[in-house]
Amino acid sequence: MKDCDKCGSKDIKIGITNIVSGATVYPLYCGDCNKVFTRYIKKNIAQEYERTHGKLKYVETDTAKYIKQKAILIKCEVCGKGESEKHHWSPRHLFGDEADRWPTAMLCRSCHQRWHNIVTPNMSA
């Protein structure tokens, strides 16, 4: 990602957050407008970034903001469990930033991991 698609800033940083399932992820976000992107960085890269840039900022994903606003738990579209996260059907490592324009679904951590284990077992982010 080069520039923020919301404000055009080049100040893109790595943050830290927890998704609905409780997993810790490291999303990119804009340092100027604070937009949180759906692109997650690998843990080891985020830790190295933290060593050189200081403590990672805690940010909220769009899904977390939506759940907080609506005070609901979104059910998994496969198994019905009430702790879901947004899943992109077009893997970012294949589609790049275009992945955000393809359909998504709400999947629990287990169904999400199962999908990746079967469909993208060698995925690199």
KEKE-3310 file (N, C-alpha, C; in steps of 0.2 Angstrom, whole numbers, plus 5000, padded with zeros to 4 digits):
npx = (5004:5003:4998:4986:4969:4959:4962:4974:4986:5004:5008:5008:5006:5009:4998:4990:4978:4963:4953:4936:4936:4946:4959:4975:4980:4989:4986:4987:4987:4982:4992:4988:4973:4969:4962:4959:4965:4961:4972:4983:4998:5012:5016:5030:5035:5028:5033:5046:5045:5039:5050:5059:5051:5044:5031:5017:5002:4985:4972:4955:4946:4935:4925:4925:4921:4908:4902:4902:4895:4882:4880:4881:4884:4890:4885:4893:4893:4894:4894:4886:4891:4893:4904:4911:4922:4927:4929:4939:4935:4943:4960:4972:4985:4985:4976:4980:4977:4965:4958:4949:4938:4931:4919:4914:4913:4906:4915:4918:4932:4937:4930:4935:4949:4949:4945:4956:4966:4962:4960:4970:4983:4997:4998:5005:5008)
npy = (4994:5011:5024:5032:5028:5036:5049:5052:5053:5049:5043:5030:5018:5004:4996:4989:4977:4969:4956:4951:4938:4937:4936:4943:4955:4964:4978:4989:5007:5024:5037:5050:5052:5042:5030:5013:5000:4985:4976:4966:4964:4953:4946:4945:4955:4966:4967:4970:4983:4989:4989:4999:5010:5013:5010:5001:5008:5006:5001:5001:4990:4991:4982:4980:4992:4993:4983:4987:4999:4994:4986:4971:4954:4947:4934:4919:4915:4902:4892:4898:4903:4916:4925:4933:4937:4948:4941:4940:4935:4935:4932:4943:4942:4937:4946:4959:4976:4976:4966:4971:4976:4965:4952:4949:4939:4935:4926:4914:4912:4899:4894:4903:4900:4887:4889:4896:4886:4876:4882:4892:4887:4890:4903:4920:4934)
npz = (5000:4996:4997:5008:5004:5008:5012:5005:5011:5014:5025:5032:5044:5056:5066:5081:5085:5092:5085:5083:5087:5096:5092:5090:5079:5066:5059:5045:5046:5043:5047:5047:5045:5052:5047:5047:5038:5029:5028:5035:5044:5046:5061:5065:5057:5062:5075:5073:5067:5078:5087:5080:5078:5090:5102:5096:5090:5097:5087:5080:5070:5056:5057:5071:5075:5070:5077:5090:5089:5085:5095:5095:5091:5077:5068:5062:5045:5041:5051:5061:5074:5086:5085:5075:5061:5047:5032:5017:5001:4990:4990:4997:4994:4981:4974:4978:4982:4976:4982:4992:4985:4981:4986:5003:5018:5034:5046:5058:5069:5068:5056:5047:5048:5044:5031:5025:5027:5019:5006:5004:5008:5007:5008:5008:5017)
capx = (5000:5007:4995:4979:4964:4954:4965:4979:4992:5009:5010:5005:5009:5007:4995:4989:4971:4961:4947:4931:4937:4951:4965:4978:4982:4993:4983:4990:4982:4984:4994:4985:4966:4967:4958:4962:4965:4960:4978:4987:5005:5014:5018:5037:5037:5026:5037:5052:5043:5039:5057:5062:5046:5040:5025:5011:4995:4979:4967:4949:4944:4928:4920:4924:4917:4901:4899:4902:4890:4876:4880:4879:4889:4889:4885:4897:4889:4895:4892:4882:4894:4892:4910:4914:4926:4926:4934:4939:4935:4949:4965:4976:4992:4984:4973:4982:4972:4959:4954:4944:4932:4928:4914:4917:4908:4907:4916:4921:4939:4938:4929:4940:4956:4948:4945:4963:4970:4961:4961:4977:4988:5004:4997:5010:5005)
capy = (5000:5017:5030:5032:5029:5041:5056:5053:5053:5043:5042:5023:5015:4998:4996:4982:4977:4962:4955:4949:4931:4938:4935:4949:4956:4970:4981:4996:5013:5030:5041:5057:5052:5036:5025:5007:4996:4978:4973:4964:4963:4947:4947:4947:4962:4972:4968:4974:4990:4992:4991:5004:5016:5014:5006:5001:5011:5002:5004:4997:4988:4993:4977:4981:4999:4991:4979:4992:5004:4990:4981:4965:4949:4945:4927:4916:4913:4895:4888:4902:4905:4923:4929:4932:4942:4949:4937:4942:4929:4935:4933:4949:4940:4936:4951:4965:4980:4975:4962:4975:4977:4958:4950:4946:4936:4935:4919:4914:4911:4892:4893:4907:4897:4881:4891:4897:4880:4872:4886:4896:4884:4893:4911:4924:4941)
capz = (5000:4995:5000:5010:4999:5011:5013:5001:5015:5013:5032:5033:5050:5058:5072:5084:5088:5093:5081:5087:5089:5101:5089:5089:5072:5065:5053:5043:5047:5041:5053:5047:5046:5056:5043:5048:5032:5030:5027:5041:5043:5050:5068:5066:5054:5066:5081:5071:5066:5085:5089:5077:5078:5096:5104:5091:5092:5097:5082:5079:5063:5054:5060:5078:5076:5068:5082:5096:5087:5085:5101:5093:5089:5071:5067:5057:5040:5040:5057:5066:5080:5087:5086:5068:5058:5040:5027:5010:4997:4986:4995:4996:4991:4974:4971:4980:4985:4973:4986:4995:4981:4980:4991:5009:5022:5041:5048:5065:5069:5066:5049:5044:5048:5040:5024:5023:5027:5013:5000:5003:5013:5007:5008:5012:5018)
cpx = (5004:5004:4988:4974:4958:4956:4971:4986:4997:5011:5006:5009:5006:5004:4994:4981:4969:4954:4942:4932:4942:4958:4968:4981:4985:4991:4987:4985:4986:4986:4991:4977:4964:4963:4962:4960:4964:4966:4981:4994:5007:5017:5026:5039:5034:5030:5044:5051:5042:5045:5060:5057:5043:5034:5019:5005:4990:4974:4961:4948:4937:4923:4919:4920:4910:4898:4898:4896:4883:4875:4878:4885:4886:4890:4889:4892:4889:4892:4887:4884:4894:4898:4914:4918:4926:4932:4933:4940:4941:4955:4970:4982:4991:4981:4975:4977:4966:4955:4948:4938:4928:4923:4918:4911:4910:4908:4919:4928:4940:4936:4933:4947:4955:4948:4952:4967:4969:4962:4967:4982:4995:5004:5003:5007:5010)
cpy = (5006:5023:5028:5033:5034:5048:5057:5053:5047:5041:5035:5020:5008:4998:4989:4983:4969:4962:4952:4942:4931:4938:4942:4949:4963:4974:4988:5001:5019:5035:5048:5057:5046:5030:5018:5002:4988:4973:4972:4962:4957:4950:4949:4953:4967:4972:4971:4981:4993:4994:4997:5011:5017:5010:5007:5004:5006:5005:4999:4996:4991:4988:4978:4987:4997:4988:4983:4996:5000:4986:4974:4960:4947:4937:4924:4913:4906:4891:4891:4904:4913:4927:4929:4938:4943:4945:4939:4936:4929:4937:4939:4947:4939:4942:4958:4969:4979:4970:4965:4976:4970:4957:4948:4943:4936:4928:4919:4912:4904:4891:4897:4903:4891:4883:4892:4891:4876:4876:4889:4893:4887:4900:4914:4931:4946)
cpz = (5000:4999:5003:5005:5002:5010:5008:5004:5013:5020:5034:5039:5051:5065:5075:5086:5089:5089:5086:5090:5095:5098:5089:5082:5072:5059:5051:5044:5044:5047:5053:5048:5050:5053:5044:5041:5034:5029:5033:5039:5048:5056:5069:5063:5059:5072:5079:5070:5073:5088:5087:5077:5085:5097:5098:5094:5092:5092:5082:5072:5062:5057:5067:5080:5075:5074:5088:5095:5088:5091:5100:5092:5082:5070:5061:5051:5038:5045:5062:5072:5080:5087:5079:5066:5050:5036:5020:5006:4992:4990:4992:4992:4984:4971:4973:4983:4982:4977:4990:4991:4979:4986:4997:5013:5029:5043:5055:5064:5066:5059:5045:5043:5043:5032:5021:5023:5021:5006:4999:5008:5013:5006:5011:5012:5018)
residu = (MET:LYS:ASP:CYS:ASP:LYS:CYS:GLY:SER:LYS:ASP:ILE:LYS:ILE:GLY:ILE:THR:ASN:ILE:VAL:SER:GLY:ALA:THR:VAL:TYR:PRO:LEU:TYR:CYS:GLY:ASP:CYS:ASN:LYS:VAL:PHE:THR:ARG:TYR:ILE:LYS:LYS:ASN:ILE:ALA:GLN:GLU:TYR:GLU:ARG:THR:HIS:GLY:LYS:LEU:LYS:TYR:VAL:GLU:THR:ASP:THR:ALA:LYS:TYR:ILE:LYS:GLN:LYS:ALA:ILE:LEU:ILE:LYS:CYS:GLU:VAL:CYS:GLY:LYS:GLY:GLU:SER:GLU:LYS:HIS:HIS:TRP:SER:PRO:ARG:HIS:LEU:PHE:GLY:ASP:GLU:ALA:ASP:ARG:TRP:PRO:THR:ALA:MET:LEU:CYS:ARG:SER:CYS:HIS:GLN:ARG:TRP:HIS:ASN:ILE:VAL:THR:PRO:ASN:MET:SER:ALA)
# end
